[in-house]
Amino acid sequence: MTSVAHDRLQAGDLSHRIQIEAPVRTTDSLGQVTRRYRVLATVWAKAEPLSTKAVLEAGHSQAQSLWQFVIRDRKDLKLSTEHRIVFQGAAMSISALVKPIAGVPWIRITAGEGGSVD
């Protein structure tokens, strides 16, 4: 797996479509509060599976499929670990976000498979 410096990404590197979803609390027919998700945005992303070594270095002790996504910074998206990513039909919980720094317009998102697509 090759890693591209995030300040050197070009539009062509963003070759995968992902959905960013936000949690919404609703009430079901029995009056129970449930959590659903609504799509905030569908964006182009660079998607890379993280190696087992990278997963362990990131502090995740359990074996799971972790991915790193890089997207363009968008001021209208206030991302947090409450959001989730849907990629290739799989819902992924966001475990880490690296927000842009001065002069680097990219957000790096680490997400792992888990959860159902509602």
N, C-alpha and C positions, 0 to 999 in steps of 0.2 A: 504494500500500500504506500503510495507516495502522498506526501503532505505538501500542500501549496501554501506559501506564505499568504496570509489573508489580505495583506495590503497589496498583493500583486494579482489578485483574482481579476478575471475579466468576465464580461457578460457571458461568454461562451462556456465558462466553467459552471455556470448555474444551469444545469441541464435536466433537473428533475423538478416536477411539480409537487408541492406539498400543501396541505391545508393546515392552517393554524386555527385552533378552536378554543373557545372560552367556555368555562363552566357556567351553567345557568341552573339555579335552583327552582324547581317547579313542585307543584303538589299533584299527587296522583288521585285517582277516583276514591281512594280510601282516606284521603287527607294526609297521607304520608309525604314528607318532603323528599324529593328525589333529585339526583344530579343528572343533568343532561348537558350536552355540549352544542354550541352553535358555531358555525363557521364565521370567523372574523375576516380571513383573507386566504386566497390561494396565491402562492408566490413561487417564483423560481428559486431553486436552491442547489447548492453543491451538496451531495450526499455521500458520506463515506462510512462504511462499517468500521467500528473501532476494534483493534486487535485485543486479544485476551490480556496482553501485557498492558495496553493502554487502559483497559477497563479496571485492572487491579491498581494501576498507578492513580487512577481517578478516585480510588477509595471505594469501589463497588466490589464487595467480597463474593456476592452470589453470581453464578454464571447466568448471564442473560445477554440478549442481543442488544448491544448499544450502538447507536449511530451518532455521527456528528454532522450537523447541517450548518451551512453558512448561507445567510440571506443578506440582502441589502437592508441597511437600516431604514426603517420607516417610522417617522415621527407619530403617525396615527396608531401604531401598535405599541401598547404598553405591556410587553411580554413579561411573564413571571412563571414560576414553576407550577402555578395553578392551571396554566394553559396546557394544551397538548398538541401534538403533531399527528397528522394522518398521512402516512407515506405508503404507497403501494397497497392500500386497503387495510393497513395495520395501524391501530391507535397506539401512540407512544407517549408515555409520560415524560415531561421535561424534567431532567434532574439537575441541569446546570445551564447557565446563560453567561456568555461573555459579551458585554455590551460594547459598542464602538468607543474607541478612544479618538482623540483629535487626529484628523487626517485619514482615518481608516473607517470607511463607511459600511462595515460588515458586522453582523451579529452572529456569533457562533453559539449553536444550541446543541447540547448533548441530551439525547432522549433514548429511552429504552422501551421495548415492546411490553405491553401490558394494558389491559382494559379492552373494552369492546367498542366497536364503532356503532354508535346509536343512530 
